[in-house]
């Protein structure tokens, strides 16, 4: 090969190779990064330390740090560091997803050499209120709370509402405090709300205290003195929403259905107590309209007001039985209309006297049995999930 041809080949090679750092895959990286943390459980934020080997680079521009959740594809910019002798960076994270980091060394022509690393983050499955988050709504909105996680509310009344939309989360009170609840409206379309007082809220929408839809389930709640300018002063329920072992007392609606309004539902209303006492205007107690096949209304007590209102089409699809209500002619054969004999209804004590006709008169299937194994007792204090 003559000298002229050799020079041409060398020039072509230099042009094609470009800068030293034009590397696109991490398996060609010639430096290591190290990712460390001492996280046991995240309740707000946590610190991750990223470090890398010291390097001397010609035409250095900056280090670039990026991250992504391990299950994601897109990298997110974190930081550019212009100091050429830097070898570490501390990054705050606010979620409990496993993370991939990469550190890039860029030259002035924006050629980059990357090195990558991964880190496992301990999962946060429970947040405690108010110790670890300001309110149930703040906790529910946290990226730390994912499907099937739990929020435990220890004390207090919260007036910022709760919207349980888009996550299947269990939100429960600690059960060792009778004053855990909401002076605000609660909306739920997924997950479970368990063990709260919802009281003294006025709404212009359906459901003065509580709006249940989707697959939302509400258990062991006291829903009292709420008001709606539309349907369902206490609760508005539709779709697959369900209600278990709750007490609804003296809620009001300007359209009727003071305590509960149900429509377009295939959910379950089991072992609840609905009471209206005193001078309650527009006092239909419970209203059931246009329900779908599969709807169950079992083991409930309805007492006071105009009691129970339904339409003929609902009675074709709904199972309404083994309950205490005034309107029994079109319902199941095992409904009763006798006085339930509450211990002291005027003072909000809706447990049953020993001679109550509602005792052990609910559905005989063993799955509805009381906690002691006896046949189901109608109302919120009966059944396998009895209000305590």
C-alpha positions in Angstrom: 0.0 0.0 0.0 1.5 3.4 -1.0 1.8 6.2 1.5 -0.9 8.3 -0.3 -3.5 5.6 0.0 -2.7 5.0 3.7 -3.2 8.6 4.5 -6.6 8.6 2.8 -7.7 5.6 4.9 -6.5 7.2 8.1 -8.6 10.4 7.4 -11.7 8.3 6.7 -11.3 6.4 9.9 -10.9 9.5 12.0 -14.0 11.1 10.5 -16.1 8.0 11.0 -15.0 7.4 14.6 -15.7 11.0 15.7 -15.2 11.8 19.4 -13.9 9.4 22.0 -17.4 9.4 23.8 -19.8 8.6 21.0 -21.0 5.4 22.7 -24.7 4.5 22.6 -25.0 1.3 24.6 -24.3 0.8 28.3 -22.5 -2.5 27.8 -19.6 -0.5 26.2 -19.3 1.8 29.2 -15.8 1.9 30.8 -16.8 3.3 34.2 -19.0 2.0 37.0 -21.8 3.7 38.9 -22.9 2.8 42.5 -26.4 3.3 43.9 -27.0 3.2 47.7 -29.8 3.9 50.2 -30.8 3.1 53.7 -34.5 3.1 53.1 -36.6 0.9 55.3 -40.0 2.4 54.4 -41.0 5.6 52.6 -43.7 7.8 54.2 -43.0 11.0 52.4 -39.6 11.1 50.5 -36.3 9.3 50.7 -32.7 9.8 49.6 -30.8 7.8 47.0 -27.1 8.3 46.6 -25.5 7.8 43.1 -21.8 7.8 42.8 -19.3 7.0 40.0 -15.7 6.5 39.3 -13.5 9.6 39.0 -12.6 10.3 35.4 -10.4 12.7 33.5 -12.1 13.6 30.2 -10.9 15.8 27.3 -13.4 18.4 26.1 -15.6 17.6 29.1 -19.0 19.4 29.2 -21.0 17.9 32.0 -22.3 14.8 33.8 -26.0 14.1 33.1 -28.1 12.0 35.5 -31.4 10.4 34.5 -33.7 7.9 36.0 -36.8 5.8 35.2 -39.0 3.3 37.0 -37.7 -0.1 36.2 -40.9 -1.1 34.5 -41.0 2.1 32.3 -39.3 2.8 29.1 -38.8 6.5 29.1 -35.8 8.1 31.0 -36.5 11.3 33.0 -33.9 14.1 33.3 -32.7 14.6 36.9 -29.6 16.8 36.9 -26.7 18.2 34.9 -23.5 18.6 36.8 -20.8 20.8 35.3 -18.1 20.2 37.8 -15.6 17.7 36.2 -14.3 16.4 39.5 -17.8 15.5 40.9 -18.3 11.8 41.7 -21.7 11.7 43.4 -25.2 13.1 43.6 -28.1 12.7 46.1 -31.5 12.3 44.6 -34.9 12.5 46.5 -37.6 10.1 45.5 -41.3 10.2 46.4 -42.5 6.8 45.2 -41.6 3.2 46.1 -41.1 1.9 42.6 -37.8 0.2 41.7 -35.6 2.6 39.9 -33.0 2.5 37.1 -30.4 5.3 37.1 -27.9 6.2 34.4 -25.0 8.6 34.5 -23.7 10.1 31.2 -20.4 11.9 30.5 -20.9 14.5 27.8 -18.3 16.3 25.7 -18.7 19.7 24.1 -20.1 18.1 20.9 -22.9 16.4 23.0 -21.4 12.9 22.5 -22.2 10.9 25.6 -20.9 7.8 27.3 -23.5 6.2 29.6 -23.3 3.8 32.5 -26.5 2.3 34.1 -27.5 0.8 37.4 -30.6 -0.4 39.2 -31.9 -0.3 42.8 -34.7 -2.1 44.6 -36.9 0.2 46.8 -38.8 -1.3 49.8 -42.5 -1.1 49.3 -44.8 1.1 51.3 -48.1 -0.7 51.7 -49.6 1.3 54.6 -49.8 5.0 55.6 -51.0 6.2 59.0 -53.0 9.4 59.4 -52.2 11.9 60.8 -48.7 10.7 61.8 -47.5 10.1 58.2 -49.8 12.1 56.1 -52.0 15.1 56.7 -55.4 13.6 55.8 -56.9 10.6 54.1 -57.2 12.5 50.9 -53.5 13.5 50.9 -52.5 9.9 51.6 -54.8 8.5 48.9 -53.3 11.0 46.4 -49.7 10.0 47.3 -47.8 8.0 44.7 -46.8 5.7 47.6 -50.3 4.4 47.8 -51.1 1.9 45.0 -53.7 -0.7 44.4 -54.4 -3.0 47.4 -52.5 -0.7 49.8 -54.0 0.5 53.1 -54.6 3.9 54.7 -55.2 3.7 58.5 -56.8 6.8 60.0 -56.1 7.1 63.7 -58.0 10.2 64.9 -59.7 13.4 63.9 -62.4 14.8 61.6 -61.4 15.8 58.1 -63.1 18.5 56.0 -61.1 18.2 52.8 -63.2 15.3 51.6 -62.1 12.0 50.2 -62.2 10.9 46.6 -61.4 7.2 46.2 -61.3 7.3 42.4 -59.0 5.2 40.3 -57.3 3.1 43.0 -58.4 -0.1 44.8 -57.3 1.0 48.3 -58.5 0.0 51.8 -59.2 3.1 53.9 -60.1 2.3 57.5 -60.3 3.9 60.9 -58.2 2.5 63.7 -61.5 1.4 65.5 -60.1 2.5 68.9 -61.5 6.0 68.5 -65.2 6.9 68.1 -64.3 10.3 66.6 -62.8 9.4 63.3 -64.6 10.7 60.3 -65.5 13.3 57.7 -67.4 16.6 57.9 -67.3 16.4 54.2 -68.5 14.4 51.2 -66.9 11.1 50.3 -66.8 9.6 46.8 -65.8 6.0 46.1 -65.8 4.0 42.9 -63.2 1.4 43.9 -61.7 -0.1 47.1 -63.2 -0.2 50.6 -64.1 2.5 53.1 -64.4 1.0 56.6 -65.3 2.4 60.0 -66.0 6.2 59.7 -68.5 8.8 60.8 -69.7 11.0 57.9 -71.8 13.8 59.2 -73.1 17.4 58.8 -72.3 17.9 55.2 -74.5 19.8 52.6 -74.1 19.0 48.9 -75.8 20.2 45.7 -75.0 16.8 44.1 -76.5 13.4 44.5 -75.3 11.9 47.8 -75.0 14.5 50.5 -72.6 12.4 52.6 -71.5 9.6 50.3 -71.5 8.8 46.6 -70.8 5.1 45.8 -70.4 3.7 42.3 -68.3 1.3 40.3 -67.1 -1.5 42.6 -66.8 0.7 45.8 -67.7 -0.9 49.1 -68.6 0.9 52.3 -68.7 -0.9 55.7 -69.2 -0.1 59.3 -70.0 3.6 58.8 -72.3 6.0 60.6 -73.8 8.5 58.1 -75.8 11.1 59.9 -77.3 14.6 59.4 -76.1 15.1 55.9 -78.2 16.9 53.2 -78.4 16.8 49.4 -80.2 19.2 47.1 -80.8 16.2 44.9 -81.2 12.5 45.6 -79.8 10.6 48.5 -79.3 12.9 51.5 -77.1 10.3 53.1 -75.9 8.0 50.3 -76.4 7.8 46.6 -75.5 4.4 45.2 -75.3 3.0 41.7 -73.6 0.3 39.5 -71.8 -2.3 41.6 -71.5 -0.1 44.7 -72.3 -1.9 48.0 -73.2 -1.0 51.6 -72.6 -3.3 54.6 -73.3 -2.8 58.3 -73.8 0.9 58.2 -76.2 3.2 60.1 -77.9 6.0 58.2 -79.8 8.4 60.5 -81.7 11.6 59.9 -80.2 12.6 56.6 -82.2 14.8 54.3 -82.8 15.2 50.6 -84.8 17.9 48.8 -85.8 15.3 46.1 -86.8 12.6 48.6 -84.8 9.5 49.5 -83.5 11.1 52.7 -81.2 8.3 53.8 -80.4 6.3 50.7 -81.2 6.5 46.9 -80.3 3.6 44.7 -80.5 3.4 40.9 -79.1 1.4 38.0 -77.4 -0.9 40.6 -76.5 -4.6 40.8 -74.7 -4.1 44.1 -75.4 -5.5 47.6 -77.2 -3.7 50.5 -76.8 -6.0 53.5 -77.2 -5.6 57.3 -77.8 -1.9 57.5 -80.0 0.3 59.6 -81.9 3.2 58.1 -83.7 5.5 60.6 -85.7 8.8 60.3 -87.0 10.4 63.4 -88.7 13.7 64.1 -89.8 16.3 61.5 -87.8 15.4 58.4 -89.2 17.0 55.2 -89.3 15.1 52.0 -88.9 12.0 54.1 -88.8 8.9 51.8 -86.3 6.9 53.8 -84.9 4.5 51.2 -85.6 4.6 47.4 -84.7 1.8 45.0 -85.1 2.6 41.2 -84.3 0.7 38.0 -82.0 -1.8 39.5 -80.4 -4.6 37.6 -80.3 -8.4 37.9 -78.1 -9.5 40.8 -79.1 -6.6 43.1 -79.5 -7.8 46.7 -81.2 -6.0 49.6 -81.1 -8.3 52.6 -81.1 -8.2 56.4 -81.7 -4.5 56.7 -83.9 -2.4 59.0 -85.8 0.6 57.6 -87.6 2.6 60.3 -89.4 5.9 60.1 -90.4 8.4 57.3 -92.2 7.2 54.3 -89.9 4.1 54.7 -89.3 2.3 51.4 -90.1 3.4 47.8 -89.4 1.4 44.7 -90.7 0.9 41.1 -92.3 -2.2 39.7 -89.5 -2.9 37.2 -86.9 -3.1 40.0 -89.0 -5.7 41.8 -88.6 -8.0 38.7 -84.8 -8.1 39.0 -84.0 -7.3 42.7 -83.9 -9.6 45.7 -85.5 -7.6 48.5 -86.1 -9.8 51.5 -85.4 -10.7 55.1 -85.7 -7.1 56.1 -87.8 -4.9 58.4 -89.7 -2.3 56.4 -93.2 -0.9 56.2 -93.8 -1.6 52.6 -93.8 -5.4 52.3 -96.6 -6.3 49.8 -94.4 -6.6 46.7 -91.2 -7.7 48.4 -89.9 -11.1 49.6 -92.0 -13.4 51.8 -89.6 -13.0 54.8 -89.9 -9.2 55.3 -91.5 -8.0 58.5 -93.1 -4.7 59.6 -93.0 -5.0 63.4 -91.4 -2.4 65.6 -87.6 -3.2 65.7 -87.4 -2.2 69.3 -84.1 -0.3 69.3 -82.4 0.3 72.7 -82.7 4.1 72.5 -83.3 5.4 69.0 -83.8 9.0 70.0 -80.2 9.1 71.3 -78.8 7.2 68.4 -78.5 3.8 70.0 -79.8 1.4 67.4 -78.8 -1.9 69.0 -81.8 -4.2 69.5 -83.7 -5.1 72.7 -83.7 -8.8 73.6 -87.3 -9.1 72.5 -86.8 -7.5 69.1 -88.4 -9.3 66.2 -85.3 -8.6 64.1 -83.1 -10.8 66.2 -82.1 -14.0 64.3 -84.7 -13.2 61.6 -82.3 -12.5 58.7 -81.4 -14.7 55.8 -80.8 -18.3 57.1 -77.8 -19.0 54.8 -74.7 -19.7 57.0 -72.7 -17.0 55.1 -74.9 -14.4 56.7 -74.6 -15.8 60.2 -73.8 -13.5 63.2 -70.3 -13.5 64.7 -71.3 -16.0 67.3 -72.5 -18.4 64.6 -76.2 -17.9 65.1 -78.7 -17.0 62.4 -78.4 -13.5 61.0 -79.9 -10.6 62.9 -81.2 -7.8 60.8 -79.6 -4.4 61.0 -76.1 -3.0 61.3 -75.3 -5.0 64.4 -76.0 -8.4 62.7 -74.2 -10.6 60.3 -70.5 -11.7 59.9 -69.3 -8.0 59.7 -71.4 -6.7 62.5 -70.9 -3.1 63.6 -69.1 -3.1 67.0 
